[in-house]
Amino acid sequence: MALSELLSKAFGIDGENHELCLAQYKVVSAQAPLFYLIMISAMFAVAYVSFSTAPAFLTIVMPLYLLTGFLAAYYGYVIPRSITLQAYRKAIVRSLHTSVLVTMVFGISYSYWIISILGFGEQKLHYLVLAITGLATLGAAICLMHLRAAALSMAVFTLGPLTVYLWMTGEPGYVIISAISALVSFVFVFVATRYSRDFSEIIMRRIEVEAKRHEAELLSQSNRALAELDTLTGLANRRAFMSHLNSQVNDAKARKIQGLAVGILDLDGFKQINDIYGHSAGDHLLQAVGKRLSEMLPPRVFLARLGGDEFGLIASEYDSNEQLIKIGEEICQVMRIPFDMDKFSAHLGGSVGFAKWNEEIENAERFFEMADYALYHAKDNKRGGVTIFNQSHADTIREVSGVSRRLQDASFEDEMSLVYQPIVSSLNGKTIGFEALARWVNPVLGVVSPDVFIRSAERAGTINALTAVLLEKALDEFKSWPQDLFLSFNLSMQDIASSEAMLRLISIVQKSGFDPARLTFEVTESSMMRDYERAMDSLNLLKNMGCKIALDDFGTGYSSLAYVRQMPLDKLKLDRKFIADIETDRNARAIVHAMIEMCKHLQVECIVEGVENVGQFETLNAMGCKIIQGYYFSKPLKGADALSYLSEQKSPDEFEQSPMTSYVGGFLIGQ
């Protein structure tokens, strides 16, 4: 290794390693006052003991000169903090270089001064000067240990010339001091080198740990961001939504914000597009929906994708129902604008449920549930519109909540019963089957509406057990009835979505000895669409057992004709809503007639529900409707009453046919 490289390695500064330079600067800066205190004290001590023997130039001028140099060096060493980071780094490196240079110059000057003083006075005074100088130099060098180059400069350039001088005098005492000084200097250089290397390794290890910690923190922040981000749409996800809602609720409780409202948007018609064009097309459509919503909503509305085709809204400064209805209607209107995708045009709709904050709301979860109920109500009664949670909804929830608690403790065997509504042939008035309908009389609540307790059982997760008990009761009672009658039995969404529940129902039918061909299971459009593939598997299981399948409330859900064609259906039941105005509304008649004709072409039986008067019956009869159910014939009856109804029913020959009519172009024409 060349001498220049050796000197550079020994006395150089690694200016590229900014973190190490900063650490060295901080330590040396903290210990610099001690360094100057030691050297100035030693300098004045030497001047004091030599004052009477050495000339004034050495005892007064030289100390003042060295002191001025000390102060100037210390002042230049301090770096102002008001500069830029890049300039600060350069200043640190410059200060470290200055430190090394100052120790070199000071060491040479100091050693020259001591050698000059040794030319005056007695030898014992010289020993005192040498002792003071040696101890001060080692103490000062120790203060500079973290900056190896400066420490070595202090030891080498102060003790080095002095050691050589003492050796060259040949005086035995000085030679011994010279040898000891050389040995101590060598040991110090060795220790300082190892210490400096260890210090550098510690700093580099700390830098590595800090870098890894920073990397881990960035990764953690990224993970937190991803955990609260819907990766498909780029919107906030359900977790972020609930976190933000909880924060807003706390602010509302502290009265920091006013007019807080939470809303839920559910897309209408998305599932059909997703199933027809594939999940990839559905994903692109959701991205387009998210972008459109982001562009149209004001900044004070927080938007998130809750999952599937549901989006959440948190709005502030919406004090009135009119404001919420307006923003909700704008959202629904925007959703009705067709989405131009790559290979198709998507036509969607949207239903929105809102809940407004009030001080009686316990927490964010309860607040969200209110909006969810409003959405549920909108989809059932106001599809494509906006519903705001109100006191009536709160009363219903309270009622359902009380029912849910009673359901948990209810004995289904003892409290649940069945009534049967006749299903009649319009051709001869003969009853051809009965629909079994559940009834509940609770010792505390009394008679509970089926709509209430079935919905409660679905939410409480007890509907499967309830369905099983009711099916056993129905089959046990109905199997002794006339063999030419069929039994129609309703299944819930959770029944057909559970493989375990379906296997249990199949086992009940098989053990009952009831002829499966006489059993019709009714399912609704909405229950089919919640999990179409699982529902299809369940229907096929029932169909393979020999049972019939009926699609209930047809026309009120959101299944397309393509789905109807794919289902293993034997019957379609038209909802009563289509029948209410059939006598006076030409459009209603046209729709019902079209549905009846569709059933003929699909080769499935058409059953019309909700027939309540002779006018409706005659209109349907004229359209060719063959099977009717409703209060026109009978309300739901208990088992014994249903058998009495059958025995008192007129024979086909006695049945009074309505006047012969025909249906042409939406008009009834008598013949």
C-alpha positions as CSV (number, residue, x, y, z in Angstrom):
1,M,0.0,0.0,0.0
2,A,1.5,3.4,-1.0
3,L,2.3,5.9,1.7
4,S,-0.3,8.4,0.4
5,E,-3.0,5.7,0.6
6,L,-1.9,4.8,4.1
7,L,-2.0,8.4,5.2
8,S,-5.4,8.9,3.6
9,K,-6.8,5.8,5.3
10,A,-5.3,6.9,8.7
11,F,-6.2,10.6,8.6
12,G,-9.0,10.8,6.0
13,I,-12.8,11.2,6.4
14,D,-15.4,9.1,4.7
15,G,-17.4,12.0,3.4
16,E,-19.8,9.8,1.4
17,N,-21.1,8.1,4.5
18,H,-23.3,10.9,5.7
19,E,-24.9,9.0,8.6
20,L,-21.4,8.1,10.0
21,C,-20.2,11.6,9.6
22,L,-23.3,12.9,11.4
23,A,-22.7,10.5,14.3
24,Q,-19.0,11.5,14.6
25,Y,-19.9,15.2,14.4
26,K,-22.5,14.9,17.2
27,V,-20.2,13.0,19.6
28,V,-17.1,15.1,18.9
29,S,-19.2,18.3,19.2
30,A,-20.5,17.2,22.5
31,Q,-16.9,16.4,23.7
32,A,-15.2,19.4,22.1
33,P,-15.5,21.6,25.2
34,L,-13.7,19.0,27.2
35,F,-11.0,18.8,24.6
36,Y,-10.4,22.5,24.7
37,L,-10.6,22.7,28.5
38,I,-7.9,20.0,28.8
39,M,-5.6,21.6,26.3
40,I,-6.0,25.2,27.5
41,S,-5.6,24.1,31.1
42,A,-2.4,22.2,30.2
43,M,-1.2,25.1,28.1
44,F,-1.6,27.7,30.9
45,A,-0.2,25.2,33.5
46,V,3.0,24.8,31.4
47,A,3.2,28.6,30.9
48,Y,2.8,29.1,34.6
49,V,5.5,26.7,35.8
50,S,7.8,28.0,33.1
51,F,7.1,31.7,33.6
52,S,10.1,32.4,35.7
53,T,12.6,30.6,33.5
54,A,11.4,30.9,29.9
55,P,11.2,34.2,28.0
56,A,7.9,36.1,27.7
57,F,7.5,35.1,24.0
58,L,7.1,31.4,25.2
59,T,5.1,32.0,28.3
60,I,2.8,34.8,27.2
61,V,2.7,35.3,23.4
62,M,2.6,31.6,22.4
63,P,-0.2,30.7,24.8
64,L,-2.2,33.6,23.6
65,Y,-1.6,32.7,20.0
66,L,-2.6,29.1,20.7
67,L,-5.7,30.2,22.6
68,T,-6.8,32.5,19.7
69,G,-6.4,29.5,17.4
70,F,-8.5,27.3,19.7
71,L,-11.3,29.9,19.9
72,A,-11.3,30.4,16.1
73,A,-11.3,26.7,15.4
74,Y,-14.2,26.1,17.9
75,Y,-16.2,29.0,16.4
76,G,-15.7,27.6,12.8
77,Y,-16.7,24.2,14.0
78,V,-20.3,25.2,14.9
79,I,-22.7,24.7,12.0
80,P,-25.9,26.8,11.8
81,R,-29.2,24.7,11.6
82,S,-31.0,27.1,9.2
83,I,-29.3,25.7,6.1
84,T,-30.6,23.0,3.7
85,L,-30.0,19.4,4.4
86,Q,-27.6,19.0,1.5
87,A,-25.6,22.1,2.7
88,Y,-25.7,20.7,6.3
89,R,-24.2,17.4,5.2
90,K,-21.4,19.2,3.3
91,A,-20.8,21.5,6.3
92,I,-20.5,18.4,8.6
93,V,-17.9,16.8,6.4
94,R,-16.0,20.1,6.1
95,S,-16.1,20.5,9.9
96,L,-14.6,17.0,10.4
97,H,-11.9,17.7,7.9
98,T,-11.2,21.0,9.8
99,S,-11.0,19.1,13.0
100,V,-8.3,16.8,11.7
101,L,-6.4,19.7,10.2
102,V,-6.7,21.8,13.4
103,T,-5.3,18.9,15.5
104,M,-2.4,18.5,13.1
105,V,-1.5,22.2,13.1
106,F,-2.1,22.4,16.8
107,G,-0.1,19.3,17.6
108,I,2.9,20.5,15.6
109,S,2.6,24.0,17.1
110,Y,2.1,22.7,20.6
111,S,5.1,20.2,20.4
112,Y,7.3,23.0,19.0
113,W,6.3,25.2,21.9
114,I,7.0,22.5,24.5
115,I,10.4,21.7,22.9
116,S,11.3,25.4,23.0
117,I,10.4,25.6,26.7
118,L,12.5,22.5,27.4
119,G,15.5,24.7,26.4
120,F,15.1,26.8,29.6
121,G,15.1,25.9,33.3
122,E,16.1,22.9,35.3
123,Q,15.6,19.2,34.3
124,K,13.1,18.5,37.1
125,L,11.0,21.4,35.7
126,H,11.2,19.7,32.3
127,Y,9.8,16.5,33.7
128,L,6.8,18.4,35.1
129,V,6.2,20.0,31.7
130,L,6.5,16.6,30.0
131,A,4.1,15.0,32.5
132,I,1.6,17.8,32.0
133,T,1.9,17.6,28.2
134,G,1.7,13.8,28.0
135,L,-1.4,13.5,30.2
136,A,-3.2,16.4,28.5
137,T,-2.4,15.1,25.1
138,L,-3.8,11.6,25.9
139,G,-6.8,13.1,27.6
140,A,-7.5,15.4,24.6
141,A,-7.0,12.5,22.2
142,I,-9.5,10.4,24.2
143,C,-12.1,13.1,23.7
144,L,-11.5,12.7,19.9
145,M,-11.6,8.9,19.9
146,H,-14.9,8.7,17.8
147,L,-13.1,10.6,15.1
148,R,-10.1,8.4,14.5
149,A,-8.3,10.8,12.2
150,A,-8.4,13.6,14.7
151,A,-7.4,11.4,17.6
152,L,-4.4,10.0,15.7
153,S,-3.5,13.5,14.6
154,M,-3.5,14.7,18.2
155,A,-1.4,11.8,19.4
156,V,1.0,11.6,16.5
157,F,1.6,15.3,15.8
158,T,1.9,16.3,19.4
159,L,3.8,13.4,21.0
160,G,5.6,12.4,17.8
161,P,8.0,15.3,17.4
162,L,8.4,15.5,21.2
163,T,9.3,11.8,21.4
164,V,11.8,12.1,18.6
165,Y,13.4,15.2,20.3
166,L,13.7,13.5,23.6
167,W,15.2,10.4,22.0
168,M,17.8,12.5,20.1
169,T,19.0,14.3,23.3
170,G,20.6,11.1,24.5
171,E,19.9,12.0,28.1
172,P,18.9,8.7,29.9
173,G,15.9,10.2,31.6
174,Y,14.6,11.7,28.4
175,V,15.3,8.5,26.4
176,I,13.2,6.5,28.9
177,I,10.4,9.0,28.6
178,S,10.7,8.9,24.8
179,A,10.5,5.1,24.8
180,I,7.5,5.1,27.1
181,S,5.8,7.8,25.1
182,A,6.4,5.9,21.9
183,L,4.9,2.7,23.5
184,V,1.9,4.6,24.8
185,S,1.4,6.3,21.5
186,F,1.5,2.9,19.7
187,V,-1.0,1.4,22.1
188,F,-3.2,4.4,21.8
189,V,-3.2,4.3,18.0
190,F,-4.0,0.5,18.1
191,V,-6.9,1.0,20.6
192,A,-8.2,4.2,18.8
193,T,-8.2,2.3,15.5
194,R,-10.2,-0.6,16.9
195,Y,-12.5,1.7,18.8
196,S,-13.2,3.8,15.8
197,R,-13.9,0.7,13.7
198,D,-16.3,-0.7,16.3
199,F,-18.0,2.7,16.5
200,S,-18.4,2.8,12.7
201,E,-19.8,-0.7,12.7
202,I,-22.3,0.2,15.5
203,I,-23.4,3.3,13.5
204,M,-23.7,1.3,10.3
205,R,-25.6,-1.4,12.1
206,R,-27.9,1.2,13.6
207,I,-28.3,2.7,10.1
208,E,-29.2,-0.7,8.8
209,V,-31.7,-1.3,11.6
210,E,-33.2,2.2,11.0
211,A,-33.5,1.5,7.3
212,K,-35.2,-1.8,8.0
213,R,-37.5,-0.2,10.6
214,H,-38.3,2.6,8.1
215,E,-38.9,0.0,5.4
216,A,-41.1,-2.0,7.8
217,E,-43.0,1.2,8.7
218,L,-43.6,2.0,5.1
219,L,-44.7,-1.5,4.5
220,S,-47.0,-1.3,7.5
221,Q,-48.4,2.0,6.2
222,S,-48.9,0.4,2.8
223,N,-50.6,-2.6,4.3
224,R,-52.8,-0.3,6.4
225,A,-53.7,1.6,3.2
226,L,-54.3,-1.6,1.3
227,A,-56.4,-2.9,4.2
228,E,-58.6,0.1,3.9
229,L,-58.7,0.2,0.1
230,D,-61.0,-1.6,-2.3
231,T,-58.4,-2.7,-4.8
232,L,-61.0,-3.1,-7.6
233,T,-62.5,0.4,-7.6
234,G,-59.8,2.3,-5.7
235,L,-62.4,3.5,-3.2
236,A,-62.4,3.1,0.5
237,N,-63.5,-0.4,1.6
238,R,-65.9,-1.5,4.3
239,R,-63.3,-1.5,7.0
240,A,-62.3,2.1,6.2
241,F,-66.0,3.1,5.9
242,M,-66.9,1.8,9.3
243,S,-63.8,3.4,10.8
244,H,-64.7,6.7,9.3
245,L,-68.3,6.4,10.3
246,N,-67.2,5.6,13.9
247,S,-65.1,8.8,13.9
248,Q,-67.9,10.9,12.5
249,V,-70.3,9.5,15.1
250,N,-67.9,10.5,17.9
251,D,-67.6,14.0,16.4
252,A,-71.4,14.2,16.2
253,K,-71.6,13.3,19.8
254,A,-69.1,16.0,20.6
255,R,-71.2,18.4,18.4
256,K,-68.2,19.0,16.1
257,I,-70.3,18.3,13.0
258,Q,-73.9,18.8,12.1
259,G,-76.3,17.0,9.8
260,L,-74.6,13.6,9.7
261,A,-76.2,10.9,7.6
262,V,-75.2,7.5,6.5
263,G,-76.5,5.9,3.3
264,I,-76.2,2.6,1.3
265,L,-76.6,2.3,-2.4
266,D,-77.5,-1.1,-3.8
267,L,-77.3,-1.6,-7.6
268,D,-80.3,-3.1,-9.4
269,G,-79.6,-5.4,-12.3
270,F,-75.9,-5.9,-11.7
271,K,-76.1,-9.6,-11.0
272,Q,-77.6,-10.4,-14.4
273,I,-74.8,-8.6,-16.1
274,N,-72.2,-10.3,-14.0
275,D,-73.7,-13.7,-14.8
276,I,-74.3,-13.1,-18.5
277,Y,-71.1,-11.3,-19.4
278,G,-68.8,-12.8,-16.8
279,H,-67.1,-11.6,-13.6
280,S,-64.4,-9.7,-15.5
281,A,-67.1,-7.6,-17.2
282,G,-68.8,-7.2,-13.8
283,D,-65.5,-5.9,-12.3
284,H,-65.1,-3.3,-15.0
285,L,-68.7,-2.2,-14.5
286,L,-68.1,-1.8,-10.8
287,Q,-65.0,0.3,-11.6
288,A,-67.2,2.5,-13.9
289,V,-69.8,2.8,-11.2
290,G,-67.2,3.9,-8.6
291,K,-65.8,6.4,-11.0
292,R,-69.2,7.9,-11.8
293,L,-70.1,8.2,-8.2
294,S,-66.8,9.8,-7.3
295,E,-67.3,12.4,-10.0
296,M,-70.8,13.4,-9.1
297,L,-70.7,13.3,-5.3
298,P,-69.7,16.5,-3.5
299,P,-66.5,16.5,-1.3
300,R,-68.5,16.4,1.9
301,V,-69.8,12.9,1.0
302,F,-67.4,10.1,1.9
303,L,-67.8,7.2,-0.6
304,A,-66.8,3.5,-0.1
305,R,-67.5,0.2,-1.7
306,L,-68.9,-2.1,1.0
307,G,-68.7,-5.2,-1.1
308,G,-70.5,-6.8,-4.0
309,D,-72.6,-4.2,-5.6
310,E,-73.2,-2.1,-2.5
311,F,-71.7,1.3,-1.9
312,G,-71.6,3.3,1.3
313,L,-72.1,7.0,1.8
314,I,-71.3,9.2,4.8
315,A,-72.6,12.8,4.4
316,S,-72.4,15.8,6.7
317,E,-74.3,19.1,6.6
318,Y,-77.5,17.4,5.4
319,D,-80.0,18.6,7.9
320,S,-83.3,18.0,6.2
321,N,-84.9,14.9,4.6
322,E,-85.3,17.0,1.4
323,Q,-81.6,17.4,1.1
324,L,-81.0,13.7,1.5
325,I,-83.8,12.7,-0.9
326,K,-82.3,15.1,-3.4
327,I,-78.8,13.6,-3.3
328,G,-80.3,10.1,-3.2
329,E,-82.4,10.8,-6.3
330,E,-79.4,12.3,-8.1
331,I,-77.5,9.1,-7.4
332,C,-80.3,6.9,-8.6
333,Q,-80.7,9.0,-11.7
334,V,-77.0,8.8,-12.5
335,M,-77.1,5.0,-12.1
336,R,-79.9,4.8,-14.7
337,I,-77.7,6.4,-17.4
338,P,-76.4,3.4,-19.4
339,F,-72.7,2.4,-19.0
340,D,-71.0,1.9,-22.3
341,M,-68.7,-1.1,-21.8
342,D,-66.4,-2.7,-24.4
343,K,-68.8,-5.2,-25.8
344,F,-72.2,-4.2,-24.3
345,S,-74.2,-1.4,-22.8
346,A,-75.1,-1.9,-19.2
347,H,-78.5,-0.7,-17.9
348,L,-78.5,-0.5,-14.1
349,G,-80.6,1.1,-11.4
350,G,-80.1,1.8,-7.8
351,S,-81.9,1.9,-4.5
352,V,-80.7,4.1,-1.6
353,G,-81.4,3.9,2.1
354,F,-80.5,6.7,4.4
355,A,-80.4,7.2,8.2
356,K,-80.0,10.6,9.9
357,W,-78.0,11.0,13.1
358,N,-79.7,11.7,16.4
359,E,-78.5,11.6,19.9
360,E,-80.5,8.4,20.7
361,I,-78.3,6.3,18.4
362,E,-75.9,4.3,20.5
363,N,-73.0,3.7,18.1
364,A,-71.8,3.5,14.5
365,E,-72.9,-0.1,14.1
366,R,-76.5,0.8,15.1
367,F,-76.4,3.8,12.8
368,F,-75.3,1.7,9.9
369,E,-78.0,-0.9,10.6
370,M,-80.7,1.8,10.4
371,A,-79.4,2.8,6.9
372,D,-79.4,-0.9,6.0
373,Y,-83.0,-1.3,7.0
374,A,-84.0,1.7,5.0
375,L,-82.3,0.2,2.0
376,Y,-84.1,-3.1,2.6
377,H,-87.4,-1.2,2.8
378,A,-86.5,0.7,-0.4
379,K,-85.8,-2.5,-2.3
380,D,-89.0,-4.1,-1.1
381,N,-91.3,-1.1,-1.6
382,K,-89.6,1.6,-3.6
383,R,-87.1,-0.2,-5.9
384,G,-85.0,2.4,-7.7
385,G,-85.9,5.1,-5.2
386,V,-84.8,6.6,-1.9
387,T,-85.9,5.7,1.6
388,I,-85.0,7.6,4.8
389,F,-85.2,5.7,8.1
390,N,-88.1,6.9,10.1
391,Q,-90.0,6.2,13.3
392,S,-92.2,3.6,11.6
393,H,-89.1,1.7,10.7
394,A,-87.8,2.0,14.2
395,D,-91.0,0.6,15.6
396,T,-90.8,-2.3,13.1
397,I,-87.3,-3.1,14.1
398,R,-88.2,-2.9,17.8
399,E,-91.1,-5.4,17.1
400,V,-88.8,-7.7,15.1
401,S,-86.2,-7.5,17.8
402,G,-88.7,-8.6,20.5
403,V,-89.9,-11.3,18.2
404,S,-86.3,-12.5,17.7
405,R,-85.7,-12.8,21.4
406,R,-88.9,-14.8,21.8
407,L,-88.0,-17.0,18.8
408,Q,-84.8,-18.1,20.5
409,D,-86.8,-19.6,23.4
410,A,-89.8,-20.7,21.5
411,S,-90.9,-24.3,21.2
412,F,-91.6,-24.7,17.5
413,E,-93.3,-28.0,18.0
414,D,-95.8,-26.5,20.5
415,E,-96.2,-22.9,19.2
416,M,-96.0,-23.2,15.5
417,S,-99.0,-24.4,13.4
418,L,-100.2,-24.4,9.8
419,V,-103.1,-23.2,7.9
420,Y,-104.0,-24.1,4.3
421,Q,-105.3,-22.0,1.4
422,P,-107.0,-23.7,-1.4
423,I,-105.6,-23.6,-5.0
424,V,-108.5,-24.0,-7.4
425,S,-109.0,-24.9,-11.0
426,S,-110.8,-22.0,-12.7
427,L,-112.3,-24.4,-15.2
428,N,-114.6,-26.3,-12.8
429,G,-114.0,-24.7,-9.4
430,K,-112.4,-27.8,-8.0
431,T,-109.7,-27.5,-5.4
432,I,-106.5,-29.2,-6.7
433,G,-104.1,-28.3,-3.9
434,F,-103.4,-26.3,-0.8
435,E,-100.6,-23.9,0.1
436,A,-99.3,-24.5,3.7
437,L,-98.9,-21.2,5.5
438,A,-97.1,-20.8,8.9
439,R,-98.8,-19.4,12.0
440,W,-97.3,-18.6,15.4
441,V,-99.1,-18.0,18.7
442,N,-96.6,-17.1,21.4
443,P,-97.7,-17.2,25.1
444,V,-96.3,-13.7,25.6
445,L,-96.6,-12.0,22.3
446,G,-99.8,-13.7,21.2
447,V,-100.5,-14.0,17.5
448,V,-97.4,-12.8,15.5
449,S,-97.6,-11.9,11.8
450,P,-95.8,-14.4,9.5
451,D,-94.0,-11.5,7.8
452,V,-92.5,-10.5,11.1
453,F,-91.5,-13.8,12.6
454,I,-90.2,-15.4,9.3
455,R,-88.0,-12.3,8.7
456,S,-86.9,-12.5,12.4
457,A,-86.1,-16.2,12.0
458,E,-84.0,-15.5,8.9
459,R,-82.0,-12.8,10.7
460,A,-81.6,-14.9,13.8
461,G,-80.5,-18.0,11.8
462,T,-83.3,-20.2,13.1
463,I,-85.3,-20.4,9.9
464,N,-83.8,-23.7,8.9
465,A,-85.0,-25.4,12.1
466,L,-88.4,-23.7,11.8
467,T,-88.8,-24.9,8.1
468,A,-87.9,-28.4,9.1
469,V,-90.5,-28.5,11.9
470,L,-93.2,-27.0,9.7
471,L,-92.5,-29.4,6.9
472,E,-92.8,-32.4,9.2
473,K,-96.1,-31.0,10.5
474,A,-97.5,-30.4,7.0
475,L,-96.6,-33.8,5.6
476,D,-97.9,-35.6,8.7
477,E,-101.2,-33.8,8.5
478,F,-101.6,-33.7,4.7
479,K,-100.8,-37.3,3.8
480,S,-104.2,-38.5,5.0
481,W,-106.0,-36.0,2.7
482,P,-107.3,-37.0,-0.7
483,Q,-104.6,-38.3,-2.9
484,D,-105.5,-36.1,-5.9
485,L,-104.5,-33.0,-4.0
486,F,-101.0,-31.5,-4.0
487,L,-99.3,-29.6,-1.1
488,S,-97.4,-26.4,-1.8
489,F,-94.7,-25.5,0.8
490,N,-92.6,-22.4,1.0
491,L,-88.8,-22.3,1.4
492,S,-86.8,-19.4,2.5
493,M,-83.6,-18.0,1.0
494,Q,-81.5,-19.6,3.7
495,D,-83.1,-23.0,3.2
496,I,-82.1,-23.2,-0.5
497,A,-78.7,-21.6,0.2
498,S,-77.7,-24.3,2.7
499,S,-76.7,-27.8,1.5
500,E,-77.2,-29.1,5.1
501,A,-80.7,-27.7,5.3
502,M,-81.7,-29.2,1.9
503,L,-80.4,-32.7,2.9
504,R,-82.4,-32.4,6.1
505,L,-85.6,-31.5,4.2
506,I,-85.1,-34.3,1.7
507,S,-84.6,-36.7,4.6
508,I,-87.9,-35.5,6.2
509,V,-89.8,-36.1,2.9
510,Q,-88.4,-39.6,2.5
511,K,-89.1,-40.6,6.1
512,S,-92.7,-39.3,6.0
513,G,-93.8,-41.7,3.3
514,F,-95.4,-38.8,1.5
515,D,-95.5,-39.0,-2.3
516,P,-92.9,-36.5,-3.6
517,A,-94.9,-36.0,-6.7
518,R,-97.7,-34.4,-4.6
519,L,-95.3,-31.9,-3.0
520,T,-94.5,-28.5,-4.5
521,F,-91.7,-26.4,-3.1
522,E,-92.2,-22.6,-3.6
523,V,-89.2,-20.3,-3.8
524,T,-89.1,-16.5,-4.5
525,E,-87.2,-14.7,-7.2
526,S,-85.1,-12.7,-4.6
527,S,-84.1,-15.9,-2.8
528,M,-82.9,-17.4,-6.1
529,M,-80.9,-14.4,-7.0
530,R,-79.0,-14.1,-3.7
531,D,-76.9,-17.2,-4.7
532,Y,-78.1,-18.4,-8.0
533,E,-75.7,-21.4,-8.4
534,R,-76.3,-22.8,-4.9
535,A,-80.1,-22.3,-5.3
536,M,-80.0,-24.2,-8.7
537,D,-78.2,-27.1,-7.0
538,S,-80.9,-27.2,-4.3
539,L,-83.8,-27.1,-6.7
540,N,-82.2,-29.9,-8.8
541,L,-81.9,-32.0,-5.7
542,L,-85.6,-31.5,-5.0
543,K,-86.5,-32.1,-8.6
544,N,-84.6,-35.3,-8.8
545,M,-86.5,-36.6,-5.7
546,G,-89.7,-36.1,-7.7
547,C,-91.0,-32.9,-6.1
548,K,-92.4,-30.0,-8.1
549,I,-90.8,-26.5,-8.1
550,A,-92.8,-23.2,-8.2
551,L,-91.4,-19.7,-8.5
552,D,-93.4,-17.5,-6.1
553,D,-94.2,-13.8,-6.5
554,F,-93.1,-13.8,-10.1
555,G,-92.6,-10.3,-11.6
556,T,-91.7,-8.5,-8.3
557,G,-88.1,-9.6,-8.1
558,Y,-85.2,-9.1,-10.5
559,S,-84.8,-12.4,-12.3
560,S,-84.7,-12.2,-16.0
561,L,-86.5,-14.5,-18.4
562,A,-83.1,-16.1,-19.2
563,Y,-83.0,-17.3,-15.5
564,V,-86.6,-18.5,-15.6
565,R,-85.8,-20.6,-18.6
566,Q,-82.9,-22.2,-16.9
567,M,-84.7,-23.0,-13.6
568,P,-86.2,-26.5,-13.2
569,L,-89.7,-25.0,-12.8
570,D,-93.1,-26.7,-13.0
571,K,-95.2,-23.6,-11.9
572,L,-95.1,-19.8,-11.9
573,K,-97.1,-17.9,-9.4
574,L,-98.0,-14.3,-10.4
575,D,-97.9,-11.9,-7.6
576,R,-101.2,-10.3,-6.3
577,K,-99.9,-6.8,-7.2
578,F,-100.6,-7.5,-10.9
579,I,-104.2,-8.5,-10.1
580,A,-105.3,-5.6,-7.9
581,D,-106.3,-3.3,-10.9
582,I,-106.9,-5.9,-13.5
583,E,-110.6,-5.0,-13.9
584,T,-110.0,-1.3,-14.6
585,D,-106.4,-1.0,-15.9
586,R,-105.8,-2.1,-19.5
587,N,-102.0,-2.2,-19.0
588,A,-102.4,-4.5,-16.0
589,R,-104.5,-6.9,-18.1
590,A,-102.0,-6.8,-20.9
591,I,-99.2,-7.7,-18.5
592,V,-101.0,-10.5,-16.9
593,H,-102.2,-11.9,-20.2
594,A,-98.6,-11.8,-21.5
595,M,-97.4,-13.7,-18.4
596,I,-100.1,-16.3,-18.9
597,E,-99.1,-16.8,-22.5
598,M,-95.5,-17.0,-21.6
599,C,-96.2,-19.8,-19.1
600,K,-98.0,-21.7,-21.9
601,H,-95.0,-21.5,-24.1
602,L,-92.7,-22.4,-21.3
603,Q,-95.0,-25.4,-20.6
604,V,-95.3,-24.5,-16.9
605,E,-98.5,-24.1,-14.9
606,C,-99.5,-20.5,-14.2
607,I,-101.1,-19.8,-10.8
608,V,-102.5,-16.4,-10.1
609,E,-102.5,-15.3,-6.4
610,G,-104.6,-12.7,-4.7
611,V,-107.9,-13.2,-6.5
612,E,-110.5,-11.6,-4.3
613,N,-113.7,-10.9,-6.3
614,V,-115.8,-12.2,-9.1
615,G,-114.6,-9.5,-11.5
616,Q,-111.0,-10.5,-11.2
617,F,-111.9,-14.2,-11.5
618,E,-113.9,-13.7,-14.7
619,T,-111.2,-11.5,-16.2
620,L,-108.6,-14.2,-15.5
621,N,-110.8,-16.9,-16.7
622,A,-111.3,-15.1,-20.0
623,M,-107.6,-14.8,-20.4
624,G,-107.2,-18.6,-20.1
625,C,-105.9,-18.7,-16.6
626,K,-106.5,-22.2,-15.3
627,I,-105.3,-22.1,-11.7
628,I,-106.3,-19.5,-9.1
629,Q,-105.7,-18.8,-5.5
630,G,-107.2,-16.2,-3.3
631,Y,-109.9,-15.0,-0.9
632,Y,-112.5,-15.3,-3.7
633,F,-112.5,-19.0,-3.0
634,S,-111.3,-19.2,0.6
635,K,-109.0,-17.6,3.2
636,P,-106.4,-19.9,4.7
637,L,-108.0,-22.6,6.8
638,K,-107.0,-24.8,9.7
639,G,-106.6,-28.5,8.8
640,A,-110.0,-29.6,10.0
641,D,-111.7,-26.6,8.4
642,A,-109.9,-27.3,5.1
643,L,-111.3,-30.9,5.0
644,S,-114.8,-29.5,5.7
645,Y,-114.3,-27.0,2.9
646,L,-113.5,-29.9,0.6
647,S,-116.5,-31.9,1.6
648,E,-118.8,-29.0,1.1
649,Q,-117.3,-27.9,-2.2
650,K,-119.6,-28.1,-5.2
651,S,-119.0,-30.9,-7.8
652,P,-117.6,-29.8,-11.2
653,D,-121.1,-30.3,-12.7
654,E,-122.6,-27.9,-10.2
655,F,-120.0,-25.3,-10.6
656,E,-121.5,-22.2,-12.2
657,Q,-119.3,-21.1,-15.0
658,S,-119.1,-17.4,-15.7
659,P,-120.6,-16.1,-18.9
660,M,-118.5,-17.2,-22.0
661,T,-116.1,-14.4,-22.8
662,S,-113.1,-13.9,-24.9
663,Y,-110.1,-11.7,-24.5
664,V,-109.0,-9.6,-27.5
665,G,-106.6,-6.8,-27.6
666,G,-106.9,-6.1,-23.9
667,F,-110.7,-6.0,-23.9
668,L,-113.2,-8.6,-22.6
669,I,-115.9,-9.4,-25.1
670,G,-119.0,-11.4,-24.1
671,Q,-120.4,-14.0,-26.5
